[in-house]
Amino acid sequence: MTNSEKAALSRRTFVKGSALAGLGAAAMGSTSLFGCAPQGQGDAEGADLAATGETAPVDEKIVWTHCHVNCGGACVLQCHVADDEIVSVESDNTGDASFGGFQARACLRGRSIRRWINGEDRLNYPMKRVEGSKRGEGKYEQISWDEALDTIASEFKRITEAYGNESVFIQECSGVEQNVIMNNPWFRLFNLCGGVVTRYGNYSNGALTFGAQLYTYGGGWGKRSFKTLTDGELVVMFGNAPCDTRMAGDGHGYDLLVAMEQKNVRVICIDPRRSEIATNRDVEWIPIRPGTDAALVAGIAHELIASNLVDVDFLHTYCVGYDEESLPEGAPANSSYYAYIMGTGYDMVEKTPAWAAAITQIPEQRIIDLAHEIGEAKPCFICQGWGPQRRTNGETAARAIALLPQLVGQVGLPSTNSGLREGNGGFELNSLPTGDNPIEVKFPNYLWPEAIKDGTKLTALNAGIQNADALPAPIKMMINYGNNMPANQNGDINFTTDILRDESLCEFIVCYDVVMTDSAKYADIILPDLTPQETWTLSTQGENNDTQGIWFGQPTTSAKFERREVYEVCADLADRLGVKDAYTDGGKTREDWCRELYEEFRAENPDAPTWEEGLAAGVYKKDIEVDNVTDPFIEDPAANPLETATGKIQIYSPELAEYAATWELQEGDVICPIPIYVPGFDGPDSNTEEYPLQFTGYHTKAHTHSSYANNQIIQDAHRHNVWINPLDAAERNIKTGDMVRVFNDHGEILIEAKVTDRIMPGVGAIPQGMWHDADMGGDRVDKGGCINTLTSRHCTPVAKATGQHTIIGQIAKA
């Protein structure tokens, strides 16, 4: 029997199951991970055909598309479609997968996408909250698209007339990434109608991008690919788990594994948790107390100085602030990093390896040895993930890690890195143009709940408001498109959802999503979206992958029920608001925009295939030309200055010195012009008898943030649990598989325990992204195991970014 014939049999069984139990239930009930649903018992037609060897005619086709979730990648999918349904999914099998080439193979999440598309949580119709019910109760009634869009248009007019356009906010589109449309239609529409208040920063790396590298390098300078590694090179990673977070076929995890195999690269992982990369042979794991990375760097720096391993010539030529000689003009005496390390500046404490060992819980001798390994390795590749900066001391931790390669002169040279994340490259595509926004004021993305609650009390000095002294108005209308932030991905869910439940604060909330998340239950109007695999898309290879590729996506099936894609819906809203012709640019469709944006790319890349050829092939990819030359800044720093206040690498930042003198900071916050060690709010020195453990979040293989977390077969394959060290587990009589309570002053979750020595003592590790599931009108105990039930709202000092990896609490058997 051919594959197509087998697909036809499975398809009939699938349809029969759908008729009886609902499309989603049939999809989730299959025992096949990636293929078709099995033949069901009692399917007379299928049984007869199997007995006779006959098959019904089937017109199976392959439709190319790609995965779009926010993992930093974007992987090719080949969807086998029969009878207007996806019956199985393959990934990229084109080209050469050897070192120097790549295949954009999807991970298990992307390969199981059929179950997510047909899941029982799919939204099928526009709905409005039942009159008299409270936000969060999940009581909705079906309405027509006309009623939904009339209501949205009417509320937009009412709210902007009453409070101004500054009171309208479009949230970050975190669940749909790497394509040219995303949430741009909302911005394009509202910019034609007076604009909206906007945000800066993001949940992923806000403290790193807007609070660390900006004041160190002036941008993403000095970043390199793992593909630049040389034979026998030392790689030192802080809080970086590329085999967990960049694990697809065109991801950095694959690149590093290839380099380890083919180039004998040595890897050291510094992390509270032993990640997947650290379980590989010859990879050394150094457990570190969460949030103490800057203390470790200080201890290493002391040993580098004592052993004459510091590259002083490099520091004097390319950096400001290492010692008194290199301080920028206006900096006070004894404010250099050298003074801090040697105990003559700031806190007047010498930062010896013994001092660092007491804080980090890394043995003193290992810190000494690590300093010599780093100082003597030429070249040396030092990088960090985004975990260390998602803490309440995030900026100073990230800046300290970035300082380490500077101390040994391993920045901007071949096969080195900046100390930030490993580099990225690839093609660039223009996105759907959004036009000019007449409103210039911006607030930090993480503070949108405070922008609702406190409004004009948020100022430039206490909340990082940009382009204004204070926020002009509180958020009164919010568009939540393609994300699960309000009740899942946001810090302190209980606090945040209390704000959303208060209708006197944010008066109107729209959720436009694919599935009925817990966040959607706080909306007044819910709209059912198409998945990216059900419409026209165009995507690059991924924001953080060292590959060159364009993925062409087109609808795999027809739109089901009353689901509609966002560009078309915003066009209908534009009609109601009197700007349709300008919005559609004379009638362009989503497909038209994808084609036009690709032609813009092709004008700069004439070797690329035509639009029609790209659609037929599904992918266009090339081997990346790895940038591994000495940077122009290193060649001639005077002629090629960095985009910093001083034109050099800033160990001492004049901007941060000014902020430290003028900004109003929260309890436990410190802004310092050099990267000192600061424990931070609820940091390593905050544990109490009541809350003796630190907890940290991490990215799991089972879902990307909350995307795919409702795909049960993946959750069964990779269990959602809290990691606890055997010493801590024995003290609490906890065994693997036990249900436990994890709790603190912010809330409580129920979650399965995993006892493992892959987490250091005194620390628990909980995957982020599991769906919140609690009786918010009752005990509020989260049975979904969502870590953000336990996180605080305390943001980082500079970028006002998320500090959600900073948690203290307790764990006990349920």
Buried (B, 14 or more C-beta within 10 A) or exposed (E): EEEBBBBBBBBBBBBBBBEEEBBBBBBBBBEBBBBBBBBBEEBEEBBEBBEEEEBEEBEBEEBBBBBBBBBBBBBBBBBBBBBEBBBBBBBBEEBEBEBEEBBBBBBBBBBBBBBBBBBBBBBBBBBBBEEEEBBBBBBBEEBEBEEBBBBBBEBBEBBBEEBBBBBBBBBBBBBBBBBBBBBBBBBBBBBBBBBBBBBBBBBBBBBBBBBBBBBBBBEBBBBBBBBBBBEEBBBBBBBBBBBBBBBBBBBBBBBBBBBBEEBEBBBBBBBBBBBBBBEBEEBBBBBBBBBBBBBBBBBBBBBBBBEEBBBBEBBEBBBBBBBBEBBBEEBEEBBBBBBBBBBBBBEEBBBBBEBBBBBBBBEBEBBBEBBBBBBEBBBBBBBBBBBBBBBBBBBBBBBBBBBBBBBBBBBBBEBBBBBBBBBBBBBEBEBBBBBEBEBEBBBBBBBBBBBBBBBBEBBBBBBBBEEBEBBBBBBBBBBBBBBBBBBBBBBBBBBBBBBBBBEEBBBBBBBBBBBBBBBBBBBBBBBBBBBBBBBBBBBBBBBBBBBBBBBBBBBBBEBBEBBBBBBBBBBBBBBBBEBBEBBBEEEBEBBBBBBBBBEEBBEEBEEBBEBEEBBEBBBBBBEBEBBBEEBEBBEEBEEEEBEBBBBBBBBBBBBBBBBBEEBEBEEBBBBBBBBBBBBBBBBBEBBEEEBBBBBBBBBBBBBBBBBBBBBBBBBEEBEBBBBBBBEBBEEBEBEBEBBBBBBBEBBBBBBBBBBBEBBBBBBBBBBBBBBBBBEBEEEBBBBBBBBBBBBBBBBBBBBBBBBBBBBBBBBEEB
